[in-house]
Amino acid sequence: MKEGIILTLGIGVIGLGLMGAVHARNCYGRIPGARLIAVSDANTESLEAFTSEFHLVKGYLDYRELIEDPDVDAIIIAASSSVHAEIIRGIVPLKKAILCEKPLTNSMEESIELHHLISRASIPFQMGLMRRFDPSYIQAKALIEKGSIGTPYSFAAISRDKDAYPPSYISKTSGFFKDTGVHDFDLARWLMGAEVATIHAQGSAFISEHIKEFGDVDFAQANFTFTSGAFGSIQLTRNAIYGYEIRTEILGTNGALQIGWTHRTGTVLLVRDQVIRDTVEDYRLRFEQAYVNEMVEFVRSVKASQAISPNSYDGVAADLIADAATKSLQRGTLETVDNGVLESSG
């Protein structure tokens, strides 16, 4: 990081896929105190398309040139998770701030190792767990901390995609729990204020044959316990058909909280024999504001040299739960989540 006060944080984005494009466009004028300096993508067509539209932004085919750019203060990693580790290892010696999309890496062992590396380097690092920045979840967290529902004792979440992703995407993931469920596991830890202790998962491929071919599932559910004694459950669906839906319910000793909705707007069409309303298409629409809030908070924290959350600890902690859920799904056993591996000195 540059010495002294940073008036405008220079941002570089690595990877111009779905998430990279969202972050890059947000950083181009929507984030106070930040300026998009450069983007990088190994795909020439994607890179040229973006830099043609945003002609003041530098474009690099090789991400190494981007991280070495002296005008870049902070780097958004939205490339394939298979290259996250090498990118992070390249950035750490430069002491530049990082926002990394989940997962940290595809390997649990390497993710733990990277967490310790990041911690020892004391660089600003934020994990891309954007649901924490959604206005509804922010409000829910505040109400829990205020004591509005008493002591939380039950967490339940539903995550449903409208349609399953194609084979080209599924082939690069580490399973449904690690690809999607990790967001629910992060919310569970954050909202309940406790770690997950044990978990049992089940699932199957009911609709998508290509998912079955990769040994994955298009429906999964998991029941788990918290170290506080509370209980939790999540349900994941890749083919909801009707739209994209994210819902969470928390029961407490004095009440309950419900977060989420199925409709995109409040408009309802009423005609003969039908009542019709729209649905949310995908995560980019449902969490559009959350992505902006996430980046605003990242920039603010880096410029103010303040602690960042969610950090690498949070990212790996959620991934440990997802990893245990994946093992349970494969083995049909109750699995213990080993949170202790994050407490060692590394």
Sine and cosine of phi, psi and omega as CSV:
sin_phi,cos_phi,sin_psi,cos_psi,sin_omega,cos_omega
0.00,0.00,0.49,-0.87,0.04,-1.00
-0.94,0.35,0.50,-0.87,0.04,-1.00
-0.97,0.23,0.49,-0.87,0.09,-1.00
0.99,0.11,-0.19,-0.98,-0.05,-1.00
-0.98,0.21,0.75,-0.66,0.04,-1.00
-0.98,-0.19,0.92,-0.40,0.00,-1.00
-0.98,0.22,-0.68,0.73,0.03,-1.00
-0.76,-0.64,0.83,-0.55,-0.04,-1.00
-0.99,0.11,0.86,-0.50,0.04,-1.00
-0.98,0.19,0.85,-0.53,-0.08,-1.00
-0.96,-0.28,0.66,-0.75,0.15,-0.99
-0.84,-0.53,0.68,-0.74,-0.01,-1.00
-0.89,-0.45,0.82,-0.57,0.03,-1.00
-0.97,-0.25,0.89,-0.45,-0.03,-1.00
0.98,-0.18,0.86,-0.51,-0.03,-1.00
-0.90,-0.43,0.57,0.82,0.11,-0.99
-0.97,0.24,-0.43,-0.90,-0.06,-1.00
-0.84,0.54,-0.79,0.61,-0.05,-1.00
-0.96,0.27,-0.65,0.76,0.00,-1.00
-0.86,0.51,-0.65,0.76,0.01,-1.00
-0.91,0.42,-0.63,0.77,0.04,-1.00
-0.87,0.49,-0.76,0.65,-0.03,-1.00
-0.90,0.43,-0.68,0.73,-0.03,-1.00
-0.89,0.45,-0.70,0.72,0.00,-1.00
-0.92,0.40,-0.62,0.78,0.04,-1.00
-0.90,0.44,-0.65,0.76,-0.03,-1.00
-0.95,0.31,-0.27,0.96,0.02,-1.00
-1.00,0.02,0.95,0.32,0.13,-0.99
0.97,-0.26,-0.19,0.98,-0.05,-1.00
-0.98,-0.18,-0.18,0.98,-0.08,-1.00
-0.93,-0.37,0.92,-0.38,0.01,-1.00
-0.86,0.51,0.70,-0.72,0.06,-1.00
0.98,0.18,0.17,0.99,0.00,-1.00
-0.76,-0.65,0.47,-0.88,0.06,-1.00
-0.66,-0.75,0.77,-0.64,0.04,-1.00
-0.97,0.26,0.91,-0.41,-0.04,-1.00
-1.00,-0.05,-0.71,0.71,-0.12,-0.99
-0.44,-0.90,0.41,-0.91,0.12,-0.99
-0.76,-0.65,0.39,-0.92,0.02,-1.00
-0.64,-0.77,0.67,-0.74,0.08,-1.00
-0.39,-0.92,0.66,-0.75,-0.02,-1.00
-0.96,0.30,-0.26,0.97,0.02,-1.00
-1.00,0.02,0.92,-0.38,-0.06,-1.00
-0.85,0.52,-0.66,0.75,-0.03,-1.00
-0.89,0.45,-0.71,0.71,0.01,-1.00
-0.90,0.43,-0.67,0.74,-0.02,-1.00
-0.90,0.43,-0.72,0.69,-0.02,-1.00
-0.92,0.39,-0.58,0.82,0.02,-1.00
-0.89,0.45,-0.67,0.74,-0.03,-1.00
-0.95,0.32,-0.75,0.66,-0.05,-1.00
-0.94,0.35,-0.35,0.94,0.09,-1.00
-0.96,0.29,-0.58,0.82,0.02,-1.00
-0.98,0.22,-0.64,0.77,0.00,-1.00
-0.90,-0.43,0.98,0.20,-0.23,-0.97
-0.95,0.32,-0.20,0.98,0.04,-1.00
-1.00,0.06,-0.08,1.00,-0.03,-1.00
-1.00,-0.08,0.74,-0.67,0.04,-1.00
-0.95,0.32,0.52,-0.86,0.03,-1.00
-0.82,-0.57,0.75,-0.66,0.00,-1.00
-0.81,-0.59,0.77,-0.63,0.11,-0.99
-0.96,0.28,-0.56,0.83,0.00,-1.00
-0.98,-0.19,0.88,-0.47,-0.05,-1.00
-0.89,0.46,-0.40,0.92,0.00,-1.00
-0.88,0.48,-0.56,0.83,0.04,-1.00
-0.93,0.37,-0.58,0.82,0.01,-1.00
-0.92,0.39,-0.73,0.68,-0.06,-1.00
-0.93,0.36,-0.37,0.93,0.03,-1.00
-1.00,0.04,-0.18,0.98,-0.02,-1.00
-0.88,0.47,0.86,-0.51,-0.04,-1.00
-0.91,0.42,-0.31,0.95,0.01,-1.00
-0.99,0.11,-0.19,0.98,-0.02,-1.00
-1.00,-0.06,0.89,-0.46,0.00,-1.00
-0.99,-0.12,-0.53,0.85,-0.08,-1.00
-0.68,-0.74,0.57,-0.82,-0.12,-0.99
-0.81,-0.59,0.75,-0.66,0.08,-1.00
-0.99,-0.14,0.87,-0.49,0.01,-1.00
-0.99,-0.15,0.95,-0.31,0.01,-1.00
-0.79,-0.61,0.34,0.94,0.04,-1.00
-0.98,0.20,0.03,-1.00,0.05,-1.00
-0.83,0.56,0.66,-0.75,-0.02,-1.00
-0.87,0.49,-0.32,0.95,0.01,-1.00
-0.93,0.38,-0.30,0.95,-0.01,-1.00
-0.91,-0.42,0.10,0.99,0.01,-1.00
-0.83,0.55,-0.72,0.70,-0.09,-1.00
-0.86,0.50,-0.74,0.67,-0.04,-1.00
-0.92,0.38,-0.55,0.83,0.04,-1.00
-0.92,0.38,-0.73,0.69,0.00,-1.00
-0.88,0.47,-0.68,0.73,0.00,-1.00
-0.89,0.45,-0.48,0.88,0.04,-1.00
-0.97,0.23,-0.50,0.87,-0.05,-1.00
-0.99,0.12,-0.61,0.79,-0.10,-1.00
-0.77,0.64,-0.74,0.67,0.00,-1.00
-0.89,0.45,-0.38,0.93,-0.01,-1.00
-1.00,0.09,-0.16,0.99,0.05,-1.00
0.88,0.48,0.49,0.87,0.03,-1.00
-1.00,0.00,0.52,-0.85,-0.01,-1.00
-0.93,0.36,0.51,-0.86,-0.06,-1.00
-0.73,-0.68,0.70,-0.71,0.29,-0.96
-0.88,-0.47,0.88,-0.47,-0.10,-1.00
-0.90,-0.43,0.79,-0.62,0.11,-0.99
-0.91,0.42,0.50,-0.86,0.02,-1.00
-0.96,0.27,0.44,-0.90,-0.13,0.99
-0.99,0.15,0.19,-0.98,0.06,-1.00
-0.85,0.52,-0.77,0.64,0.15,-0.99
-0.51,-0.86,0.08,-1.00,0.05,-1.00
-0.99,0.12,-0.19,0.98,-0.01,-1.00
-0.96,-0.28,0.80,-0.59,0.00,-1.00
-0.88,0.47,-0.69,0.73,-0.01,-1.00
-0.89,0.46,-0.68,0.74,-0.02,-1.00
-0.94,0.34,-0.56,0.83,0.04,-1.00
-0.90,0.44,-0.67,0.74,0.04,-1.00
-0.90,0.44,-0.69,0.73,0.02,-1.00
-0.88,0.48,-0.69,0.73,0.01,-1.00
-0.91,0.41,-0.62,0.79,0.05,-1.00
-0.84,0.54,-0.72,0.70,0.00,-1.00
-0.92,0.40,-0.59,0.80,0.04,-1.00
-0.89,0.46,-0.72,0.69,0.01,-1.00
-0.89,0.46,-0.68,0.74,-0.01,-1.00
-0.90,0.44,-0.69,0.72,0.00,-1.00
-0.91,0.41,-0.55,0.83,-0.03,-1.00
-0.97,0.23,-0.31,0.95,0.00,-1.00
0.81,0.58,0.68,0.73,0.06,-1.00
-0.99,-0.13,0.49,-0.87,0.06,-1.00
-0.89,0.45,0.83,-0.56,-0.05,-1.00
-0.62,-0.79,0.82,-0.58,0.04,-1.00
-0.85,-0.53,0.70,-0.71,0.06,-1.00
-1.00,0.01,0.65,-0.76,-0.07,-1.00
-0.98,0.20,0.90,0.43,0.06,-1.00
-0.96,-0.29,0.99,0.15,-0.28,-0.96
-0.96,0.29,-0.31,0.95,-0.07,-1.00
-0.89,0.46,-0.44,0.90,0.05,-1.00
-0.88,0.47,-0.34,0.94,-0.08,-1.00
-0.98,-0.21,0.07,1.00,0.08,-1.00
-0.95,0.30,0.73,-0.68,-0.04,-1.00
-0.79,0.61,-0.61,0.79,-0.02,-1.00
-0.93,0.37,-0.64,0.77,0.01,-1.00
-0.96,0.28,-0.55,0.83,0.08,-1.00
-0.88,0.48,-0.70,0.72,0.01,-1.00
-0.91,0.43,-0.66,0.75,0.01,-1.00
-0.88,0.48,-0.70,0.71,0.02,-1.00
-0.87,0.50,-0.69,0.72,0.00,-1.00
-0.89,0.45,-0.64,0.77,0.00,-1.00
-0.92,0.38,-0.61,0.79,0.05,-1.00
-0.90,0.43,-0.72,0.70,-0.01,-1.00
-0.91,0.41,-0.47,0.88,0.04,-1.00
-0.96,0.27,-0.31,0.95,-0.02,-1.00
1.00,0.01,0.29,0.96,-0.09,-1.00
-0.89,0.45,-0.49,0.87,0.01,-1.00
-0.92,-0.39,0.23,0.97,-0.01,-1.00
0.97,0.24,-0.58,-0.82,0.00,-1.00
-1.00,0.01,0.87,-0.49,0.01,-1.00
-0.92,0.39,0.71,-0.70,0.02,-1.00
-0.76,-0.65,-0.08,1.00,0.02,-1.00
-0.55,-0.83,0.74,-0.67,0.02,-1.00
-0.83,-0.56,0.78,-0.62,0.04,-1.00
-0.70,-0.72,0.72,-0.69,-0.05,-1.00
-0.67,-0.74,0.54,-0.84,0.06,-1.00
-0.79,-0.62,0.77,-0.64,0.10,-1.00
-0.78,-0.62,0.89,-0.46,-0.06,-1.00
-0.78,-0.63,0.84,-0.55,0.14,-0.99
-1.00,0.05,0.50,-0.86,0.01,-1.00
-0.92,0.38,-0.76,0.65,-0.01,-1.00
-0.69,-0.72,0.51,-0.86,0.01,-1.00
-0.92,0.38,0.56,-0.83,0.06,-1.00
-0.95,0.32,0.40,-0.92,-0.05,-1.00
-0.95,0.33,0.22,-0.98,0.00,-1.00
-0.82,0.58,-0.59,0.81,-0.02,-1.00
-0.87,0.50,-0.50,0.87,0.03,-1.00
-1.00,0.07,-0.74,0.67,-0.06,-1.00
-0.86,0.51,-0.59,0.81,-0.04,-1.00
-0.90,0.44,-0.34,0.94,-0.06,-1.00
-0.98,-0.18,-0.06,1.00,-0.03,-1.00
-1.00,-0.02,0.18,-0.98,0.01,-1.00
-0.95,-0.31,0.41,0.91,0.01,-1.00
0.94,-0.35,0.33,-0.94,-0.12,-0.99
-0.89,0.46,-0.68,0.73,-0.02,-1.00
-0.91,0.42,-0.62,0.78,-0.04,-1.00
-0.99,0.16,-0.42,0.91,-0.02,-1.00
-0.99,0.11,-0.66,0.75,-0.09,-1.00
-0.88,-0.48,-0.73,0.69,-0.07,-1.00
-0.86,0.50,-0.41,0.91,-0.03,-1.00
-0.85,0.53,-0.52,0.85,0.04,-1.00
-0.91,0.41,-0.66,0.75,0.02,-1.00
-0.94,0.35,-0.62,0.78,0.03,-1.00
-0.91,0.42,-0.59,0.81,0.06,-1.00
-0.91,0.41,-0.70,0.72,0.04,-1.00
-0.87,0.48,-0.62,0.78,-0.01,-1.00
-0.87,0.50,-0.75,0.66,0.01,-1.00
-0.88,0.47,-0.71,0.70,-0.11,-0.99
-0.94,0.35,-0.74,0.67,-0.07,-1.00
-0.97,0.24,-0.58,0.81,-0.03,-1.00
-1.00,0.07,-0.27,0.96,0.03,-1.00
0.91,0.42,0.55,0.84,-0.02,-1.00
-0.45,-0.89,0.34,-0.94,0.04,-1.00
-1.00,0.02,0.42,-0.91,0.10,-1.00
-0.99,0.15,0.73,-0.69,-0.07,-1.00
-0.99,-0.16,-0.78,0.62,-0.01,-1.00
-0.70,-0.71,0.39,-0.92,-0.04,-1.00
-0.48,-0.88,0.59,-0.81,0.09,-1.00
-0.74,-0.67,0.78,-0.63,-0.10,-1.00
-0.81,-0.59,0.46,-0.89,0.09,-1.00
-0.65,-0.76,0.35,-0.94,0.04,-1.00
0.02,-1.00,0.18,-0.98,0.03,-1.00
-0.29,-0.96,0.20,-0.98,0.08,-1.00
-0.96,-0.26,0.96,-0.27,-0.07,-1.00
-1.00,-0.08,-0.46,0.89,-0.15,-0.99
-0.86,-0.51,-0.73,0.69,-0.18,-0.98
-1.00,-0.09,0.96,-0.28,0.00,-1.00
-0.90,0.43,-0.58,0.81,-0.04,-1.00
-0.92,0.39,-0.46,0.89,0.05,-1.00
-0.95,0.32,-0.64,0.77,0.04,-1.00
-0.88,0.47,-0.59,0.81,0.00,-1.00
-0.90,0.44,-0.46,0.89,0.03,-1.00
-1.00,-0.03,0.14,0.99,0.03,-1.00
0.96,0.27,0.36,0.93,-0.02,-1.00
-0.93,-0.35,-0.03,-1.00,-0.03,-1.00
-0.80,-0.61,0.37,-0.93,0.08,-1.00
-0.94,-0.33,-0.03,1.00,0.15,-0.99
-0.63,-0.78,0.73,-0.69,0.02,-1.00
-0.52,-0.85,0.51,-0.86,0.09,-1.00
-0.61,-0.79,0.46,-0.89,-0.02,-1.00
-0.58,-0.82,0.64,-0.77,0.11,-0.99
-0.91,-0.41,0.66,-0.75,-0.07,-1.00
-0.55,-0.83,0.26,-0.96,0.05,-1.00
-0.90,-0.45,0.47,-0.88,0.07,-1.00
-0.98,-0.22,0.36,-0.93,0.05,-1.00
-0.90,0.43,-0.34,0.94,0.02,-1.00
-0.98,0.18,-0.20,0.98,-0.08,-1.00
0.99,-0.17,-0.12,0.99,0.02,-1.00
-0.96,0.27,0.20,-0.98,-0.02,-1.00
-0.87,-0.49,0.40,-0.91,0.01,-1.00
-0.53,-0.85,0.35,-0.94,0.08,-1.00
-0.45,-0.89,0.53,-0.85,0.14,-0.99
-0.71,-0.70,0.47,-0.88,0.07,-1.00
-0.76,-0.65,0.79,-0.62,-0.03,-1.00
-0.87,-0.50,0.70,-0.72,0.02,-1.00
-0.69,-0.72,0.76,-0.65,0.03,-1.00
-1.00,0.01,-0.33,0.94,-0.10,-0.99
-0.76,-0.65,0.90,0.43,0.00,-1.00
-0.94,0.34,-0.36,0.93,0.05,-1.00
0.96,0.27,-0.79,0.62,-0.13,-0.99
-0.97,0.25,-0.38,0.93,-0.02,-1.00
0.37,-0.93,-0.15,-0.99,-0.01,-1.00
-0.99,-0.15,0.78,-0.63,-0.06,-1.00
-0.67,-0.75,0.75,-0.66,0.09,-1.00
-0.80,-0.60,0.85,-0.52,-0.01,-1.00
-0.68,-0.73,0.55,-0.83,0.04,-1.00
-0.62,-0.79,0.64,-0.77,0.07,-1.00
-0.73,-0.69,0.72,-0.69,0.01,-1.00
-0.82,-0.57,0.81,-0.58,0.05,-1.00
-0.98,-0.18,0.68,-0.73,0.04,-1.00
-0.78,-0.62,0.13,-0.99,-0.04,-1.00
-0.93,0.36,-0.26,0.96,0.01,-1.00
-0.85,-0.52,0.13,0.99,-0.03,-1.00
0.34,-0.94,-0.29,-0.96,-0.07,-1.00
-0.57,-0.82,0.32,-0.95,0.08,-1.00
-0.80,-0.60,0.68,-0.73,0.10,-1.00
-0.82,-0.57,0.78,-0.62,-0.02,-1.00
-0.81,-0.59,0.75,-0.66,0.10,-1.00
0.85,-0.53,0.28,-0.96,-0.01,-1.00
-0.35,-0.94,0.31,-0.95,-0.01,-1.00
-0.98,-0.18,-0.33,0.94,-0.10,-1.00
-0.99,-0.17,0.48,-0.88,-0.02,-1.00
-1.00,0.09,-0.62,0.78,0.01,-1.00
-0.77,-0.64,0.07,-1.00,0.03,-1.00
-1.00,-0.03,0.16,0.99,-0.05,-1.00
-0.99,0.11,0.75,-0.66,0.02,-1.00
-0.80,-0.60,0.78,-0.63,0.05,-1.00
-0.99,-0.11,0.84,-0.55,0.03,-1.00
-0.90,-0.44,0.92,-0.39,0.03,-1.00
-0.77,-0.64,-0.01,-1.00,-0.07,-1.00
-0.83,0.55,0.85,-0.52,0.07,-1.00
0.92,0.39,0.17,0.99,-0.04,-1.00
-0.60,-0.80,0.59,-0.81,0.18,-0.98
-0.81,-0.58,0.88,-0.47,-0.15,-0.99
-0.84,-0.54,0.74,-0.68,0.12,-0.99
-0.68,-0.73,0.37,-0.93,-0.06,-1.00
-0.98,0.18,0.18,-0.98,0.06,-1.00
-0.78,-0.63,0.25,-0.97,0.06,-1.00
-0.97,0.23,0.73,-0.69,-0.08,-1.00
-0.98,0.21,-0.77,0.64,-0.03,-1.00
-0.37,-0.93,-0.04,-1.00,-0.09,-1.00
-0.90,0.44,-0.47,0.88,-0.02,-1.00
-0.92,0.40,-0.55,0.84,0.07,-1.00
-0.98,0.19,-0.72,0.70,-0.04,-1.00
-0.88,0.47,-0.63,0.78,-0.09,-1.00
-0.92,-0.40,0.47,0.88,0.00,-1.00
-0.83,0.55,-0.74,0.68,0.00,-1.00
-0.94,0.34,-0.55,0.84,0.01,-1.00
-0.89,0.45,-0.63,0.78,0.02,-1.00
-0.91,0.41,-0.61,0.79,0.06,-1.00
-0.93,0.38,-0.74,0.67,0.00,-1.00
-0.86,0.51,-0.65,0.76,0.01,-1.00
-0.85,0.53,-0.71,0.70,-0.03,-1.00
-0.95,0.30,-0.61,0.79,0.05,-1.00
-0.86,0.50,-0.71,0.71,-0.02,-1.00
-0.93,0.37,-0.61,0.79,0.05,-1.00
-0.87,0.49,-0.77,0.64,-0.02,-1.00
-0.89,0.46,-0.71,0.71,-0.01,-1.00
-0.88,0.48,-0.71,0.70,-0.04,-1.00
-0.91,0.42,-0.68,0.74,0.00,-1.00
-0.90,0.43,-0.73,0.68,-0.02,-1.00
-0.90,0.44,-0.55,0.84,-0.03,-1.00
-1.00,-0.03,0.00,1.00,-0.04,-1.00
0.82,0.57,0.67,0.74,0.00,-1.00
-0.97,-0.26,0.34,-0.94,0.00,-1.00
-0.86,0.50,0.61,-0.79,-0.05,-1.00
-0.95,-0.32,0.64,-0.77,0.06,-1.00
-0.55,-0.83,0.67,-0.74,-0.02,1.00
-0.96,0.28,0.65,-0.76,-0.03,-1.00
-0.96,-0.28,-0.24,-0.97,-0.04,-1.00
-0.91,0.43,-0.54,0.84,0.05,-1.00
-0.86,0.50,-0.75,0.67,-0.01,-1.00
-0.88,0.47,-0.66,0.75,0.00,-1.00
-0.89,0.46,-0.71,0.70,-0.02,-1.00
-0.96,0.29,-0.58,0.81,0.03,-1.00
-0.87,0.49,-0.69,0.72,0.04,-1.00
-0.92,0.39,-0.60,0.80,0.00,-1.00
-0.93,0.37,-0.55,0.84,0.05,-1.00
-0.89,0.46,-0.62,0.78,0.05,-1.00
-0.92,0.40,-0.71,0.71,0.01,-1.00
-0.89,0.46,-0.61,0.79,0.03,-1.00
-0.91,0.42,-0.68,0.73,0.03,-1.00
-0.91,0.42,-0.62,0.78,0.03,-1.00
-0.90,0.43,-0.65,0.76,0.03,-1.00
-0.89,0.45,-0.69,0.72,0.04,-1.00
-0.89,0.45,-0.65,0.76,0.03,-1.00
-0.89,0.45,-0.67,0.74,0.02,-1.00
-0.87,0.50,-0.67,0.74,-0.04,-1.00
-0.96,0.26,-0.59,0.81,-0.10,-1.00
-0.99,-0.14,-0.35,0.94,-0.08,-1.00
0.96,0.28,0.47,0.88,-0.08,-1.00
-0.86,-0.51,0.34,-0.94,0.15,-0.99
-0.98,0.19,0.80,-0.60,-0.06,-1.00
-0.92,-0.38,0.54,-0.84,0.08,-1.00
-0.99,-0.12,0.68,-0.73,0.03,-1.00
-1.00,-0.01,0.88,-0.47,-0.07,-1.00
-1.00,0.01,0.99,0.13,0.00,-1.00
-0.95,0.30,-0.26,0.96,-0.06,-1.00
-0.90,0.44,-0.42,0.91,-0.04,-1.00
-0.91,0.42,-0.35,0.93,0.00,-1.00
-1.00,0.08,-0.27,0.96,-0.06,-1.00
-1.00,0.04,-0.30,0.95,-0.01,-1.00
-0.92,0.38,0.27,-0.96,-0.07,-1.00
-0.96,0.28,-0.34,0.94,-0.01,-1.00
0.97,0.25,0.00,0.00,0.00,0.00
